[in-house]
Every structure is written in C-alpha cells, then in structure tokens.
Amino acid sequence: MNYFKLLAFKLIAIVIVPLAFFVVFELGLRLVGSGYNTKVFVEEKGIVRSNWPFTFKYFPWSVARPMKSLQFTAKKEPGTLRVFVLGGSAAQGYPAEEFGISRQMQFMLEQTYPKRKIEVINAAISAVNSHVMLPVAKECLQYDPDFLMVYLGNNEVVGPYGPGTFYLGFSNNLTLIRLSQMIKSLRLYQMFVVLAGRHTSAAGSWKGMESYLANTLYEDDERLEKVYKHFDRNLGDLISAAADENCPIILSTVGVNLQDSPPFASKESDHADSQYQLGLANLEAGKTEDALVAFKSARDCDGLRFRADRRLNSVIRRQSSLPEGQITVVDSERLFEDGGPGLVSVPGGDYFYDHVHLSFTGNFILAKAMTEAIVSQISPPSRFSTSLESVSTALVYTDWDELRLTRELTEQLLSKPPFTNQWNHRERQLARRRQLNKIAAQFTPEIFEKTREQYEAGIERRPNSDSLKRRMSKLLLESGDREKALQILQSVVLDEPENIEAYNELSLVSVSLGKYDEAEKSILKTLDHNPYAIEARNAYLLILFNSRRFEEAADYAENLIEDHPGDPGFRFAFAEILDAQGKRPEVKEQLKNALRIDPRHSRSRKRLIEIYQREKDIEKALQVAHGWLLVDPDSAEAQNELAQNLSLKNDYKSALEHYRKAMELDPDFVVARSNYVKTMAGLGRIHEAIPLLTEELALDPEIREGYSLLGLALDVAGRRKEAARVFMSGLQRKPNNVKILRELAWIKATSKDSQLRNGSEALQLAKRAVELSPSEADFHQVLAAAYAENRQFDSAISSARRALELADASNQQSLSGLIRQCLSAYENKQPIRVD
C-alpha cells in the first residue's frame, strides 16, 4: 500500500503538479491578454474576420503572410450560397486578388443566381501548403459553407514543414507536425518565442522566392516521398472533415507555366534545362505533344520546386476518385493543355503571369470550370453562361490594370532571383520591359480619363466594392490626382475599419501629400494587428524620416537593426537618417555594414560612391565601384558607376569601354547610353559615336531612347537636318515620346535654317509634350519658343513665366537663366534663333 502511495506521490510531483502549473500559467497569460489568439478567424458581434496572428504558427511573426482582410456573418442568411476558396497565392489571386478566382466566381454565380445572396470567401494564403490549409478548411466548415473550392499543391515542398522551406524545419512525422501546431497556439510558447528572439527574422524583410535559393531538391531526393505522403494525408483529412459536415468539395489539379517559365535550378548534368530546350525545339518543329512531355519533364526535374509536379497532381486525382466525400474534380492542368478538339497545347504566358500565378484569362478559365461544377450540383438546374468580356467589364479589368500588374511583376518579382537564374532571363526581361514601355507610351491623358470613367461606372454599379475604390485610388495617384485618391481611401477605411490593405495604401498616399500625421495614424493601425510586421515597421520608419523627426527615426532604425541584423535595407535607411543629421563618418560605416551583409546591395554602393565623390576622394569611389563589379560583373548599373568614376579620373578610354559594356548588358539602360554620348561629345569625338549609335539602332530599332539619343548626337555634331529626320522616324514609332517631341519642337521653332523651321508643327509638338508632362519646366520653355515662332508673343511670355516658375521651384538654375534670356526676347517681340 505504501508503494502505491509513493508511486502516486511521485506521479503528482513529476507530472500533475508541473502540468497544473503550466495550465495555471497559460490561463493567467490569457487572462492578462498576453500573446495572440491563433485561430483562423475571429468573431465579434456575429461578424467573422480574418485573424492575422493565425500564420504566426508557420512564419516568423515579422514576416508572417496573413490572409487578406475579409469579413462575413457567422450565421449564414437563409438562401445564401457560401463558398470558401482554399489554397496558396495562386488561389488567392496574386498579384491581384481583385481579379482572382474568387472574384470571378462571385460575379459568375451572381449572374447565374440573381435572386440569391452569393458569398465567395477568399480564405487562401500566400506561401502556404496543405499543412496550413487543413486547419483553415476545418474552421471554414464551422460556418455552414455550401462548397469548399480547393486549388492547392504548388507550395508542398517549399511551404511550412516542407523540406525546401527556410523558416520551419522539415519533419518526417506528420503527427509531430500537427502537435507542434497545437503547441504554437499556447501563450506560454509564444512568450518563450519572444524571450528567445525567435519572433523576428534576422534576415529582415520578406524576400519571397529568393529566400529558398539554397534549398534545392531534385527528383531523386528521398525526402520528396514524405512530401507526397503528407500531401495525400492532409488532403484526405480535409475531404473527411468536409464529408463529416456534408459539404461538397470542388477539387482541382494544379496548372503551371510550362512554356514560358524555364527551370529555376538544374543539376550539373543540366537535365532540367536540357529537357526545357528539347521542349522548345519540339514546339518549333510543330511536335506539340512531344514538346508537352519534355516541358513536363523539365518541371519535374527542377531543383527549386515552386511548381506542383506530376506526383502532386496524381495525389489530387487519386483523392478525387475515392468514395469518401462529395467531390467534383476540375482538372485544371488538362484544361490549360486543351488545344481544341483532339489537340494539345503547352500552357504559357497566355494563362500565367509567371511560373504559377494566373493571368486574368487563366483565372477566368479556372473560375468558369469551378462555377460550372457548382451550378451542376444545385437544384433546380440553372442555365450558366459567361464570357471573358462580361467578367472583365463587371470587374473593371482595364488595359491600365494589365499594364500595372505586368509592370509590378516585371520589376518586383521577375527581376530578382530565382528568376534571374532561369535560362535566357536577360533577353526575356528586356522583351518584357520593351513591351511594357510600348504599352505605357499609349497611355495619354485621354486614355487615363477614359479609364477613370470606366472605374466611376463600375463603382456606380458596385458602390460597396472596396476593391474597385482602392484600385481607382491607384489610378488617380498615377494620373496625378492625389487628393482625390486620398479621399477615396479615407471612405474605404471609414466603411471598413479593419481593412488593413486599405490602411497601408492610405498611408502611402498621405506620405506623397506630405500629410504625415494621417500617414502615421494609418500605419499604426496595421501595427496594432501585428507590431512586428516588417513592411509596416519599415513604412513607419520612412514616415518618421520624411517628417524630419530624425532623432525618433534614428532610435527606431536602431531597434529594427537589433531585431533584423541581417537586413541591409535597414542599415541603408539608418545611413540616410544619419546623413540628414550631418553624421558623415557614421553614415559611411552603416553603408559598409550593409555591404558586408549583401555586397550586391546597389543602393548602398551608389550612396557610398556618391559620398566619396562629394569628398573628392575618387580613389575610394573607384574602389567601391570595382568591388561592385567583382561581386556582380553582369550588372549594367555597376559598369556605369565604374565608368563615371573613371571619367572623373580622366581615364576616358576605360570609361568608354565600361559604358559600352553597360550598353551591351542592357541595351535599354538610357543612363549609360546617354553618358556614353556625353563623354564622346566632351572629347570632341561625337562623329565617332554617331556610326555606332546608327548601327545599333538599325540592328535593334526598339532600343529605349535610341532615336532621341542618336538625334541629339547628330544635333550636337551640327547635323540638324539629319537629327530632325531621326527624330521624325522615332516619333513615327513612338508618337508620345516626350523627349523626341521636345527636341523636334525646339528645332522647328528655333533653327536658323528656314527650311527646318515650321511654327505650326513646332507648336503642335510642344503642346503635346506639355500635355504629357505638364510639370516639366523645359517643355514649357520649348512651348514658349514655339509660340514666339508663330508671333504669339503674349502666349510665349505666359508659357515662359510658367517655365520659370517650375524651374525655380525645382532649383534648375541653368534652365532658369536660359528662360530669362528667352523671356527678354519675347518681350521685345523676337523669336529664338540657335544653331
């Protein structure tokens, strides 16, 4: 008996007492409000909203990828059709959730059931996989959904708990993974995370796909078998949970970009790349089926596994064929491969913006198939009909939106690793940028006004659409109406006080208007939700800096550096603050620290070079430029910086070589090309530059500012007739090129050669330049010269005074001097004449 008493005492002392202590401690932490509720949703007064801290279990808190702001009623209204969309960033709709699967399905279902309330709720989350979506699905099932729509599989290797992830360790044991998720929900665990400093990412800002570069897994890696088993189990459990709630599932395979997204990493044997090249060759030869096989092999051999492969889609098809649950499969992989009756196609840029994220057309195809699957299961049967045009009109998807999204992707995603590691990246990126420039050149003030009218009509149809209003604010911001953009965003946050995305945008617009108090208030709203959010903290630092609160900014920057010692961006920001305080030695030290962290950090390189130039220490500036070229020899920017500093040392021969190298690396790098022309002109060798510029333009007529720079070179060389012809040729290709409009208007207004002068044409060209760039002082002074050539001296004087006002405001002293000279001539009724 004494033995059992002793055993019981030991059990109480070793297990029950510590357990009771932990329970009491956990309850105490919850009572005092310590830590975070990590449920998927939070509910208040019958309204359900997304809960940012949910993803704290899967990411460092500072870079946690939250679910987009959403809200719905906890109790579904009678007659409502409620659908939850589950998946990663492709399902979420990146780069524009407002045009993604959920938004398009919402419209299609509204058109099909005009008398029913439709709720397509986007519960997808960027950068996550089935380990995260399983608990999301289980919470969604608590809110009486009619359907779950699942588009999942791209992040199984690189997402949380995958072997290719960078922020959570891979585990072979699914039970341990799920147990760890439960533990991470405890406030006690969260307290230890903070005390250990593991709530922030030492590397700093979220770097997206760039973070995974070191985590290659090839097709023979044994860890992949566990990935497939975990995915199979998670998906099966998700289906079982839905079956328990009698909720149908629309389950989709995953389509990816095969044709226009080469592998990110290939083995030394070059197998993935060679398969991709074989695919291109077969496609060129008209062997589409063989090409499709090769492209799929390239995808499956890719060492950076950001795309759902053959095995993952096989798991989806297997699960959809099992008897459990009410499953309708949408085979999107084959949908995107459908080339018409009996034909196949290789999915590429028509359907995808990048490797996996769907274009508007790609989202339409998938949303249409998903909607058809839903409609087919609802009684009584309804007629479903839709079109790409009707959806784009309803969602106000304009040419400007396409330009904006493509531009953001090109500059923010596709210009960084791992995309820069893809075969032929430089050439494809150049082609993308040129296409963007061509489209952007068409966006005249008239087109902007037409687009604005489309948005106004859309908002009139859907006055409660926060998405439309937020996009219209971006349009207004780009077209220069910042006050109106601010008003629209203010109305959004007034209607939706928990819309974090709107607060972030409101902060940016407020900064652009110098309304720092409002900007601060907006960004603090985001920090209320997650005080560790690195993007919001960075935005707050910029607000402090721009509002000239340098002491506060310096303290805040030091805190950021302490939390994120591996982020060069914060070192650079701290250097800018120190520079504003006049602490030059400390500025250089912080810039050097940034370069120790990332030797390719271009902003720090350029800033340090600029400081040494200001100090007349060209040798040290050259050392920094040479160092840049050593770590990044293919950087056109580095070549240009080195060339500029060589020019300052009067080593023009070497400078010209590096300018030429920069032009070869990036034919559209206007700064390097312009510097080359200026250097040749300064050396009196402009006649040597002209044949080179002419030859390059003949070989590549799309060179950015190729015509304007060749024309300027000819003008400097005194060959004005030839310059005018080149400008005219350039204008035929790009009618809204303001530089060409300016130069040609100047020649036609001021040339001493009467055969070149044409007052009416000069006036037309100058007016167009001012219309396209109304805040450019130089364009107003050219317009004044054009008026003078037409003997409209009152208008010339008025335009010259406006030019002088703009030039003085922007401290363009030499231009101001020129305008004053011209103004004197106009007052004396004299036009301008120059060689």
PyMOL commands that set and color helices and strands:
alter all, ss='L'
color gray80, all
select helices_A, chain A and resi 2-31+52-57+61-63+89-92+97-99+101-112+130-143+174-183+187-195+208-212+223-244+271-284+288-301+310-321+332-335+360-375+388-394+399-412+419-421+425-441+445-461+466-478+482-495+500-512+516-529+534-546+550-563+568-580+584-597+602-614+618-631+636-648+652-665+670-682+686-699+706-716+720-733+738-750+759-772+777-789+793-809+813-827
alter helices_A, ss='H'
color red, helices_A
select strands_A, chain A and resi 41-44+47-50+71-73+81-87+118-122+147-151+249-252+327-330
alter strands_A, ss='S'
color yellow, strands_A
deselect
rebuild
show_as cartoon
